[in-house]
């Protein structure tokens, strides 16, 4: 019952469980009742009865008699397998933002939720979901074609299907673009393309997917800020698009509208991309980085940009990586999380706001299986399915109903068991199962 203050004192019965507290403007399920208990004096303002009645506002009083008003309307909804949950900035319909708490993304029919999702990705102002049937769905800002359905609306808060994509196995988001990997090893891209980030040999925006030129046998994809990345079955990494800081890793700072190989990297098992920076994880557990390094985001003990890959210092036994904004993140095989680079808002999670050009351990986390990075915020997914966040809570990016800075991790409440995590800018997404 996490997701609303004093939630441990509110219980639900009837209807269909298990339950999670979430914001919803519709009616309560038939037969559902709410009961308030606990050491504090607690009351419920309104009595939920059958479906079709108006949703009450829950008010909980503390021991001093002061009421805590939850001004949004709360109902109880059952978990749904493969549902997408979101929190952070919702300016362009990128998510439902209520008190900075996680909420569900609606499904294509406008019914309960977007379900049967196996992977999720985010761009700066929207999201992408891969469903179990191999189709891709998009929502949020669409003015540059980011929705991929042939339209260019300023925003769209209900998921729409990306046109023409089937047999998709992975999705990724760039600054204002989407990427999809097909089962045949080809990559497809759509959205903004000013620097060639769609990889089709042009700089023309596309509102429907086009194939990234010359790439096959791809096993993983990632997006940066106007840059795309691909990992091939032979362990090499390829990149295209914006290259102002050397983020293509080809030894130049020249933009490329078709893919080029990233340095001489081999034996790569995972890739990640952030604004101006690329990261690669080798099969030997080391991490490599290239591009922008003004605040130490390459993690090699310097603040000098590099247009070819350099090794991130001191990391071994790494099993996962992610990119933030001038910050890199890694998961070790022992379940600890590590971060390096910019830390002005506590996004390294080590209890300070001091930048670090070499990795530091994120405080207090164990059992970590995956990490993600946004703008001045970091996230970790633990083996128990919980999500933890640290850094700047601006726009609700910590998902905990606070806009304060937290320099050490706090749990994101109100989520089901999470299997997949993604973040970009001021948005975070999670896929949950019952």
Residue pairs with C-beta under 8 A, 6 or more apart in sequence:
1 7
1 8
1 10
1 11
1 19
1 20
1 21
2 21
2 411
2 413
2 414
2 415
3 20
3 21
3 22
3 101
3 102
3 413
3 414
3 415
4 10
4 21
4 58
4 70
4 74
4 101
4 414
5 60
5 68
5 70
5 401
6 38
6 40
6 42
6 60
6 62
6 68
7 21
7 413
8 38
9 36
9 37
9 38
9 40
9 42
9 60
10 21
10 34
10 35
10 36
10 42
10 44
10 58
10 60
11 34
11 35
11 37
12 19
12 32
12 33
12 34
12 35
12 76
13 32
13 33
13 35
14 29
14 31
14 32
14 33
15 28
15 29
15 30
15 31
15 32
15 76
15 78
16 29
16 78
17 78
18 78
18 79
18 434
19 76
19 77
19 78
20 76
20 77
20 79
20 414
20 415
20 416
21 74
21 76
21 414
22 74
22 75
22 76
22 77
22 101
22 102
22 103
22 104
22 414
23 72
23 73
23 74
23 96
23 98
23 99
23 101
23 103
24 55
24 73
24 74
24 75
24 77
25 55
25 73
26 55
26 75
27 51
27 52
27 53
27 54
27 55
27 75
28 48
28 49
28 50
28 51
28 53
28 55
28 75
28 76
29 51
29 75
29 76
29 77
30 50
30 51
31 50
32 48
32 76
33 48
34 44
34 48
34 56
34 58
34 76
35 44
36 42
36 43
36 44
36 60
39 63
40 60
40 61
40 62
40 63
41 61
41 62
41 63
41 65
42 60
42 61
43 59
43 60
43 61
44 56
44 58
44 59
45 56
45 57
45 58
45 59
46 55
46 56
46 57
46 58
47 56
48 55
48 56
48 75
55 73
55 74
55 75
56 73
57 69
57 70
57 71
57 73
57 74
58 70
58 74
59 67
59 68
59 69
59 70
60 67
60 68
60 70
61 67
61 68
62 68
70 99
72 98
72 99
77 104
77 112
78 434
79 416
79 432
79 433
79 434
80 112
80 113
80 115
80 434
81 115
81 116
81 433
81 434
82 115
82 116
82 117
82 118
82 131
82 132
82 431
82 432
82 433
83 104
83 105
83 113
83 114
83 115
83 117
83 416
83 431
83 432
84 104
84 105
84 113
84 114
84 117
84 120
84 127
84 129
84 429
84 430
84 431
85 102
85 103
85 104
85 105
85 415
85 416
85 418
85 429
85 430
85 431
85 432
86 94
86 95
86 96
86 102
86 103
86 104
86 105
86 127
86 427
86 428
86 429
86 430
87 95
87 97
87 100
87 101
87 102
87 103
87 396
87 397
87 399
87 412
87 427
87 428
88 94
88 95
88 97
88 374
88 395
88 396
88 397
88 399
88 425
88 426
88 427
88 428
89 95
89 97
89 125
89 395
89 396
89 397
89 425
89 426
89 427
90 96
90 97
91 125
91 155
92 125
92 126
92 140
92 141
92 154
92 155
93 126
93 139
93 140
93 141
93 155
93 156
93 157
93 158
94 122
94 125
94 126
94 127
94 139
94 140
94 141
94 155
94 157
94 427
95 103
95 105
95 127
95 140
95 427
95 429
96 103
96 104
96 105
96 157
97 103
97 395
97 396
99 396
99 401
100 393
100 395
100 396
100 397
100 398
100 399
100 400
100 401
100 402
100 403
101 396
101 399
101 400
101 401
101 413
101 414
102 399
102 412
102 413
102 414
102 415
102 430
104 112
104 113
104 114
105 113
105 114
105 127
105 129
105 139
105 159
105 429
106 112
106 113
106 114
106 157
106 158
106 159
107 113
107 114
107 115
107 159
108 114
108 137
108 158
108 159
108 160
108 161
110 158
114 129
114 137
114 159
116 131
116 132
116 133
117 129
117 130
117 131
117 132
117 420
117 431
118 130
118 131
118 132
118 420
118 431
119 129
119 130
119 170
119 171
119 420
119 431
120 127
120 128
120 129
120 130
120 171
120 420
120 422
120 429
120 430
120 431
121 127
121 128
121 171
121 172
121 173
121 178
121 223
121 422
121 424
121 429
122 128
122 173
122 422
122 423
122 424
122 425
122 427
122 428
122 429
123 140
123 141
123 146
123 173
123 174
123 175
123 176
123 177
123 178
123 191
123 223
123 424
123 425
124 141
124 175
124 176
124 424
124 425
124 427
125 140
125 141
125 146
125 155
125 176
125 425
125 427
126 138
126 139
126 140
126 141
126 142
126 146
126 147
126 173
126 427
127 138
127 139
127 140
127 173
127 422
127 427
127 429
128 136
128 137
128 138
128 162
128 171
128 172
128 173
128 178
128 180
129 136
129 137
129 138
129 159
129 171
129 431
130 136
130 168
130 169
130 170
130 171
130 180
131 137
134 165
134 166
134 167
134 168
134 169
134 183
135 161
135 162
135 165
135 166
135 168
136 148
136 161
136 162
136 165
136 168
136 171
136 178
136 180
137 159
137 160
137 161
137 162
138 146
138 147
138 148
138 149
138 156
138 159
138 160
138 161
138 162
138 178
139 147
139 156
139 157
139 158
139 159
139 160
140 146
140 147
140 155
140 156
140 157
141 154
141 155
141 176
142 151
142 152
142 153
142 154
142 155
142 156
143 152
143 153
143 154
144 152
144 176
144 177
144 191
144 192
144 205
145 152
145 190
145 191
145 192
145 205
145 206
145 207
145 208
146 176
146 177
146 178
146 190
146 191
146 192
147 153
147 156
147 160
147 162
147 207
148 162
148 163
148 165
148 178
148 190
148 191
148 207
148 208
148 209
149 160
149 161
149 162
149 163
149 207
149 208
150 163
150 207
150 208
151 160
151 207
152 207
162 178
162 180
162 190
162 208
162 209
163 208
163 209
164 208
164 209
165 180
165 182
165 188
165 209
166 182
167 182
167 183
167 184
168 180
168 181
168 182
168 183
169 181
169 182
169 183
170 180
170 181
170 220
170 221
171 178
171 179
171 180
171 181
171 221
172 178
172 179
172 180
172 181
172 221
172 222
172 223
172 228
173 179
173 223
173 422
173 424
174 191
174 192
174 197
174 223
174 224
174 225
174 226
174 227
174 228
174 241
174 273
175 192
175 197
175 223
175 224
175 225
175 226
175 275
176 191
176 192
177 189
177 190
177 191
177 192
177 193
177 197
177 198
177 223
177 226
177 228
178 189
178 190
178 191
178 209
178 223
179 187
179 188
179 189
179 212
179 221
179 222
179 223
179 228
180 187
180 188
180 189
180 209
180 221
181 187
181 218
181 219
181 220
181 221
182 188
184 216
185 215
185 216
185 217
185 218
185 219
185 233
186 211
186 212
186 215
186 216
186 218
187 199
187 211
187 212
187 215
187 218
187 221
187 228
187 230
188 209
188 210
188 211
188 212
189 197
189 198
189 199
189 200
189 206
189 209
189 210
189 212
189 228
190 198
190 206
190 207
190 208
190 209
190 210
191 198
191 205
191 206
192 205
192 226
193 200
193 202
193 203
193 204
193 205
193 206
194 203
194 205
194 226
195 203
195 226
195 227
195 241
195 242
195 243
195 255
195 257
196 202
196 203
196 240
196 241
196 242
196 255
196 256
196 257
196 258
197 223
197 226
197 227
197 228
197 240
197 241
197 242
198 206
198 210
198 212
198 228
198 241
198 257
199 212
199 213
199 215
199 228
199 240
199 241
199 257
199 258
199 259
200 206
200 210
200 211
200 212
200 213
200 257
200 258
201 213
201 257
201 258
202 257
203 257
212 228
212 230
212 240
212 259
213 258
213 259
214 258
214 259
215 230
215 232
215 238
215 259
217 232
217 233
217 234
218 230
218 231
218 232
218 233
219 231
219 232
219 233
220 230
220 231
220 270
220 271
221 228
221 229
221 230
221 231
221 271
222 228
222 229
222 230
222 271
222 272
222 273
222 278
222 323
223 229
223 273
224 241
224 242
224 247
224 273
224 274
224 275
224 276
224 277
224 278
224 323
225 242
225 274
225 275
225 276
226 241
226 242
227 239
227 240
227 241
227 242
227 243
227 247
227 248
227 273
227 278
228 239
228 240
228 241
228 259
228 273
229 237
229 238
229 239
229 262
229 271
229 272
229 273
229 278
230 237
230 238
230 239
230 259
230 271
231 237
231 238
231 268
231 269
231 270
231 271
231 280
232 238
234 266
235 265
235 266
235 267
235 268
235 269
235 283
236 261
236 262
236 265
236 266
236 268
237 249
237 261
237 262
237 263
237 265
237 268
237 271
237 278
237 280
238 259
238 260
238 261
238 262
239 247
239 248
239 249
239 250
239 256
239 259
239 260
239 262
239 278
240 248
240 256
240 257
240 258
240 259
240 260
241 248
241 255
241 256
241 257
242 255
243 250
243 252
243 253
243 254
243 255
243 256
243 307
244 253
244 255
244 276
245 253
245 276
245 277
245 291
245 292
245 293
245 305
245 307
246 252
246 253
246 290
246 291
246 292
246 305
246 306
246 307
246 308
247 273
247 276
247 277
247 278
247 290
247 291
247 292
248 256
248 260
248 262
248 278
248 307
249 262
249 263
249 265
249 278
249 290
249 291
249 307
249 308
249 309
250 256
250 260
250 261
250 262
250 263
250 307
250 308
251 263
251 307
251 308
252 307
253 307
262 278
262 280
262 290
262 309
263 290
263 308
263 309
264 309
265 280
265 282
265 288
265 309
267 282
267 283
267 284
268 280
268 281
268 282
268 283
269 281
269 282
269 283
270 280
270 281
270 320
270 321
271 278
271 279
271 280
271 281
271 321
272 278
272 279
272 280
272 321
272 322
272 323
272 328
273 279
273 323
274 297
274 323
274 324
274 325
274 326
274 327
274 328
274 373
275 292
275 325
275 326
276 291
276 292
276 297
276 326
277 289
277 290
277 291
277 292
277 293
277 297
277 298
277 323
277 326
277 328
278 289
278 290
278 291
278 309
278 323
279 287
279 288
279 289
279 312
279 321
279 322
279 323
279 328
280 287
280 288
280 289
280 309
280 321
281 287
281 288
281 318
281 319
281 320
281 321
281 330
282 288
285 315
285 316
285 317
285 318
285 319
285 333
286 311
286 312
286 315
286 316
286 318
287 299
287 311
287 312
287 315
287 318
287 321
287 328
287 330
288 309
288 310
288 311
288 312
289 297
289 298
289 299
289 300
289 306
289 309
289 310
289 312
289 328
290 298
290 306
290 307
290 308
290 309
290 310
291 297
291 298
291 305
291 306
291 307
292 298
292 305
292 326
293 300
293 302
293 303
293 304
293 305
293 306
293 357
294 303
294 305
294 326
295 303
295 326
295 341
295 342
295 355
295 357
296 302
296 303
296 326
296 340
296 341
296 342
296 355
296 356
296 357
296 358
297 326
297 327
297 328
297 340
297 341
297 342
298 305
298 306
298 310
298 312
298 328
298 341
298 357
299 312
299 313
299 315
299 328
299 340
299 341
299 357
299 358
299 359
300 306
300 310
300 311
300 312
300 313
300 357
300 358
301 313
301 357
301 358
302 357
303 357
312 328
312 330
312 340
312 359
313 358
313 359
314 358
314 359
315 330
315 332
315 338
315 359
317 332
317 333
317 334
318 330
318 331
318 332
318 333
318 338
319 331
319 332
319 333
320 330
320 331
320 369
320 370
320 371
321 328
321 329
321 330
321 331
321 371
322 328
322 329
322 330
322 370
322 371
322 372
322 373
322 423
323 329
323 373
324 341
324 342
324 347
324 373
324 374
324 375
324 376
324 377
324 378
325 342
325 347
325 373
325 374
325 375
325 376
326 341
326 342
327 339
327 340
327 341
327 342
327 343
327 347
327 348
327 373
327 378
328 339
328 340
328 341
328 359
328 373
329 337
329 338
329 339
329 371
329 372
329 373
329 378
330 337
330 338
330 339
330 359
330 371
331 337
331 338
331 368
331 369
331 370
331 371
331 380
332 338
335 365
335 366
335 367
335 368
335 369
335 383
336 361
336 362
336 365
336 366
336 368
337 349
337 361
337 362
337 365
337 368
337 371
337 378
337 380
338 359
338 360
338 361
338 362
339 347
339 348
339 349
339 350
339 356
339 359
339 360
339 362
339 378
340 348
340 356
340 357
340 358
340 359
340 360
341 348
341 355
341 356
341 357
342 355
342 376
343 350
343 352
343 353
343 354
343 355
343 356
344 353
344 355
344 376
345 353
345 376
345 377
345 391
345 392
345 405
346 352
346 353
346 376
346 390
346 391
346 392
346 405
346 406
346 407
346 408
347 373
347 376
347 377
347 378
347 390
347 391
347 392
348 356
348 360
348 362
348 378
349 362
349 363
349 365
349 378
349 390
349 391
349 407
349 408
349 409
350 356
350 360
350 361
350 362
350 363
350 407
350 408
351 363
351 407
351 408
352 407
353 405
353 407
362 378
362 380
362 390
362 409
363 408
363 409
364 408
364 409
365 380
365 382
365 388
365 409
366 382
367 382
367 383
367 384
368 380
368 381
368 382
368 383
369 381
369 382
369 383
370 380
370 381
370 420
370 421
371 378
371 379
371 380
371 381
371 421
372 378
372 379
372 380
372 381
372 421
372 422
372 423
372 428
373 379
373 423
374 391
374 397
374 423
374 424
374 425
374 426
374 427
374 428
375 392
375 397
375 425
375 426
376 391
376 392
376 394
376 397
377 389
377 390
377 391
377 392
377 393
377 397
377 398
377 423
377 428
378 389
378 390
378 391
379 387
379 388
379 389
379 412
379 421
379 423
379 428
380 387
380 388
380 389
380 409
381 387
381 418
381 420
381 421
381 430
382 388
384 417
385 416
385 417
385 418
385 419
385 432
386 411
386 412
386 415
386 418
387 399
387 411
387 412
387 415
387 418
387 421
387 430
388 409
388 410
388 411
388 412
389 397
389 398
389 399
389 400
389 406
389 409
389 410
389 411
389 412
389 428
390 398
390 406
390 407
390 408
390 409
390 410
391 397
391 398
391 405
391 406
391 407
392 398
392 405
393 400
393 402
393 403
393 404
393 405
393 406
394 403
394 426
395 403
395 426
396 402
396 403
397 426
397 427
397 428
398 406
398 410
398 412
399 412
399 413
399 414
399 415
399 428
400 410
400 411
400 412
400 413
401 413
412 428
412 430
415 430
415 432
416 432
416 433
416 434
417 432
417 433
417 434
418 430
418 431
418 432
419 431
419 432
419 433
420 430
420 431
421 428
421 429
421 430
421 431
422 428
422 429
422 430
423 429
